[in-house]
Each structure stands twice: as structure tokens, then as C-alpha cells.
Amino acid sequence: MRLNNFLMLCLIGFALLWSTNIVSPGRAAISPDCNPGPKGTQFADVTGDGRADAIVVNFGGITVRRSDGARFMENARWTGNTFYGDIGTLFADVTGDGRADAIAVNPGGVTVRRSNGSEFLRNEIWTTNPYYGSIGTYFADVTGDGRADAIVVNNGGITVRRSDGNKFLPNELWTENPYYGAIENCFADVTGDGRADAIVVNSGGITVRRSDGHRFLPNELWTSNPYFGNIGSFIADVTGDGRSDAIVVNTGGITVRRSDGHRFLPNETWTDNPYFGEIGIYFEDVTGDRKADAIVVNDRGVVGRRSDGSRFLANEAWTGNPYFGEVYPICDR
């Protein structure tokens, strides 16, 4: 999903979505439980202007609505034909040019279509064999080179394939033992060093393993008590300081715990009332100010609440009509 060094976010059941200047090399994940949730609707900066755009994946192809910082513009067709993966379809900057690319994960391997800022180009095979995890499959820049890498989480541990800008390199084992959460797993830069870290959410709290660019270091407990939402749990930089924060969405509203680079600080209430969507809720920087905004997708359209670094502001309609997709991860694998 980054316009800051990692406006990465993690959604329960789906995750996708950056680098120090303007882009977000990645934040993409395939749901462990195959929850269809977002209905093929994602937000990522495919144009390279520092603002996350609205993307829908349909059986006939991929459509994009660019963000102009105040709304999503008219539909633009970004593929001339069908492009989606049987295991998942994701968007992350794997090439390092500041634009999120389209990634399809299939049982036979990973295919990429580069973004040129106006469309997704021809198919490129980025693995010559299958690469996906039994717990989840993710794309995030764990090495700090500005390119999103391919990460799989299995029962036995975490494996990474680095991106060299043209393909994913051979497997590297980044943990020597299992590391995943009962509630959520994601990869985001919570320390502010430009490398996505491994984060797990369990009923007892949130644990982080920092990336040193070659492996994930030992467990660190980042909350001393439980912190997760009944609507969803997310990680994204809503404050704009380059460190991703912990966000929970409950039926009563949204709460944030800021990252100070070593832990998540006390709860802050960021909405005074409920705010979540029938189709999905997301946290991405759609305005280009380096702070992730709160976006909800409903049957009627897309609504945004800008972050001012301390709270989410009033509702703004970002589309005048419905905008969501048909394709989402398939559970059979």
C-alpha cells in the first residue's frame, strides 16, 4: 500500500500496502483464513505521485481511480484482459520505481505486471515454482532497498525471497522457529529504519521481531496487555513520523497506539463515533501528506477521513457512486 517509509497496513484477513520518499514498496498479504472481506478492492500508489489510488479487481480486468488528494477520479482501465491470482491478487512496489505493481499469486508461481503510471504492463514470471504460505503470503520491503520482497509464513517459520527488481531470488529462512499470531500477522516498519518488521497479534498482546535486513531478530513485547479490535486490527503510519502505529477498529470507534520505535504507547481515541464499512475499512495515505487516512468502502461508495496526526477528521465522500471489485483470494489451495 507508501509515501513515507512504510505506511504499511495489515488488515485482518487481508493485507497489502513504502519507501522514504514517496512510495510504498509494499504491504500486501493474503488472508490466512481466506476471508473474502474487501471484495477485490485495494488502495495503493500505482501512479507514483505519493497518493494511494483506489483499485478494483474484476473478472474482466483491473480498474483504477487515481487520487487527486481530495477524491478518486474517473475509472481508468489498467489491464486489457483478466489478471488475478487463484491464491491472491496484490499491489506493492516490487520494482523500486515508486509505483505499486500488480502481483498475482497462483499455485504454480508468482506473476507481476509492472505499473508505468498509466497501466499495468505485460505479464512477467517472478518465480519459476510455487511460492505461498500455509499461514499467509505477503509483499513488503524487509531489506530496506525500496523494493517489496516476497514473504511466506508457514507453520515452521518465515521465508523471504528478495526482489532484485526483475524477479524474486532464492529462498532465505528469516526465522528458525514458528512465528505467527492467532489474531493477525503482518509486516510493517514500526521502528522507522526503512525495513518492514514482523508483527504478530495474539490475545495476550502484540509482539514484534525487528528486521536487520537479513533476518528477523528475537521477540519483543510491544504491548503489555491485549490490543485488538472486534472489527479489525491494523498497522499503518497515521501520525506521519515514519513509524507504523497500531490501530484497532471496534463497533464504537477507532483507537490508535503510536509507535515510539520500541513499543506501542497508550490508547488514543481517534474517532468519537463508529466508523467502518460494509465492504471494508483501510488505512492508506490518499491525500499525500505522509499520514495514513481512514477509508471505508460501502455499497454506496467510498468515504475517507483524513488524519491530522492526532485524530481522523470529518467524513468526506471520495466517490459519487459504488466502487468495489468482484475478485478476492480463493480458499482452496
N, C-alpha and C positions, 0 to 999 in steps of 0.2 A: 507495500500500500504502500522519497519521502521528504522531502523537503526539510530536512533537518537531519541530523544523523540518526535516523531511525524513529520515525513516527510509527513504529510498528505496533500493530494491534493484534490481539488474539481474541477471537470470538469463541464462545462455547460452540463446538460443533463445526466451526469453520474459521479459518484464519488466513489471512493473506498478508500488509501490507508497505531504509532510505539512506542518504549519504550527506556529508556535511554541507554541501552547497544546496542543492535543490532536489535531491531526488530520493527515492526510497527504494533501495535495491531490493526490498522485498519484505514481505510479511505475509506469507501465504501458507496456508495449511489445509490439509484435507482432514475432515472430521473423523475422529476415531469411531464415533457411533453412527456415522452416515446420516446424521440428521439433515434433511434437505433444506432446512431453515431458509437461507437467503434467496432461494429460487433463482439461482444464476445471476444474482445482482451483486456487483462489487464496485469498489471505489479505489482508484489508483491513478497516479500521474502518468498517463500514457503519452502526453504531448510534450513533457519536459519543461513546462512553464512554472513548476513549483506548486501547482494546484491539483489536487486529486480530482479526476473526472469520473463520471458515472458510466458504468459498463454493464451491459446485459448480454448474457449468452443464451441464444435461442437455437433451436434445432436447425434453423436456416443460416445461422451465422452470428457474428458479434457486432453489436451496435454500441456506439459511444456518444455520450453527450458531454462536450467539453465544459469545464467550469470557467466562467469569466470572473469569478471571485464573489459574485452576487447571486448567480443562478446557473442552472445547467442549460446549455443552449440546445439547438435543434438536433435531432437524431442524425448521425452520420454512420454509414455502413463501413466497417473496418475490415471485413473479410468478404470475399466474393463468393464464398461457399462455407459449408459446415466446418466448424472447428471446435471440438470439445473432447475431453478425455473420459473414458469409461470409469476411471477412478477419480478424476478431478480435473477441473479447468481453473487455472490460477493466473495471477498477473503480478509480476515482480521484475525488477531491472536486473536481468542476468547478464547483460552485455556491458554494463557500466557506462552507458551513454546518457544517463539521466532520465530515460524513458522506460516505463514498465512494459515488459514484453508479455505475450500470451503464451502460456505453458499448458500443454495437455499431458496428463499422466494416464497411460494406458497399461494394460497387463504386459505388453511387450516392451515398453520403454517410455522415454520422455521426449516429446517433440516441442520445439519452440518456434514461434513466429515473432520475429523482431518487430518492434514499433519503429517507424520512421517519422513519427509525429503526426501522420495523417491516416495511416493504415497499418495493418499487420502484414508483413511480407510473407514470402513462401515458407513452407514447412522446412525445418531443419531437424535432423535426428541428433539429439544431445546425449543419449545413452544408447549403446548397442545391445543392451539387455534390460530385463525388468529392474525397476528401482522404485519401490514404495514400501511403506512400513505397515506392520500389523497394528501398531498403535496410532500412527499418523505420518503424514508426508508434508514437508514444509520447505519453503524457499525464503532464505534470509541471509544477509551478509554476516557470517560468523567470523570471517577472516579480516575484515576491515579494509578490503581493497576496492570497495564500491560496487562489487558485483554480488548479487544474491547467489548463494550456494544451495545445493540440494541436500536436504536433511531427512533422514528417515529414523523414526523411533520404533524400535521393536522391543519385545519382552526382555531381550538380553542386553540392550544398550542403545546408544545413539551412534549412527554412522553418517559421515558427511562426504559429499563429492563436491570439491571446489569447482567453481566456474572459472574457465580461462577466457571467457568472452565468446567462445565458439562451441564449447562442449563442456560436459561435466567430467572431471578427471576421476581416476580410480578411487575406490572406497577407502576412507580413513576412519578408524574407530576412535571416537571422541570421548567415550566413557568406557570404563572397564566393567561396569555393572549396570543393572537396570536403573533407569531414571525417567519416570513419568508420573503424572498425577491422576488421582481418582476423579478430580473435577475438571481440570484443564491443563494442557501443555502448550507452551508457546515459546517463540524465540524473538527477543526484542532487546534493544540496547538500553538496559536500565542503569548502567554505570556511566554512560556518557563518553566512552572511549572509542566509539565508532564501530564496535563489534557487537553483534547480537548475542545475548546471553541465553542460557536455557532456564526456563521458569516453569515450575510446576505448582499447581494449586491443589491442595488437599483439604480435607475437612478441618484439619488442625492448624492450617496456616499456609503461607507462601514460601517456597524455597527457591533459591537462585544458585546456579552454577555459572560463574563468570567464564567467558571465552578469553583465552590468551592468544587466539589466532591459530592454535594447533590442537587444542583440546578444551574440554570443559573442566574447570577446577573443582575442588571439593564443595560440598553443600554449604550454603549459608542460609540461615533462617532470617527472612526479611519481614515477617510479621510475627508477633508473639501470641497472636490469637487468630481464630478463623476470620477469613475475609473473602467472601464470595457472594454473588447475588442470585436471587431466585429467578430473575430474567436472564442474566448473563454476567460473565466476568471477562474483563478486557485489559489489555496493556497497550497504552499509547501515550505519546508525549503531549498532554493537554496544556502544559504550562509553558512550553517553548524554550526550555533550558537545555535541550539535547538529551534529556534522560526520560525514558518512558515511565509513566506513572501507572498505578493500579486503580482500576475503575470497576465498580460494581453497580449493576442496574437492578433495582428492586421495583416491586409494584408501586412503592411510594415515592421513588425518585432515584437520583444518581448521586453516588458518593465517590470521592476520589481520595487516594492516599498518594501524596507526592513522593517521588524517589529523591533521596539526597545522595545517591550513588553507593550507599551501603545498606539502606533499609527503606521501607515504606513508612512515611510519617503518619501521624494521627488522622483520623477521618475528617474530611471536609464535605459539607453538603453543597453540591453544585447545581441542583435544581430544587425548587420549593414544591414541586408537584410531579406527578408521574410523567415519564417521557420514554416511550418505547414504541416500536412499530409492529403492526400485524405481520409484516413480511420480514423485517429485520431491523436491527439497530447497529450502527457502525461509528467508529471514531477515526476520522481522517481529516487532514488539513485541506479543505476545499477552498479556503479563502487565500491561501498563500502567505500567511503570516507566521508560519512555522509552529502553530499550535493546532493540535487535532480538534476538530469540531465534532459535535454530536449530530448524527444524521439518522433519521428514521424513514423507512420505506413502508408505505401503506398501500392498500389497493387503490387509493385515490391519487397518490403522488408521493413526492419526496420532500421532506421538511428538514431544515437544518437549524441548529442552534450554535452560533459562533461561541468559541471560547475566548474570554478576555484574559485568561491566565489564572483566574480565581473562581470563575463560575461559567455556566453556559447561559447565554443571553436569550432574549425572546425568540419565539418561533418565527421562521421565515420560510415561505413556500419557494422551493428551488425548482419545481416543475409545475406546470399548469395542468398536467394530466398524469395518468398512471405510467409508471416506468419500472418494470421488473422483467426478469427473464424466465425461461422455461427449463433450463438445463442446470442440474446440480449433481454433486457426487452420487455415484451409484453404490449401493451397499454390497453388491456381490463381488467379492474379489478373493 
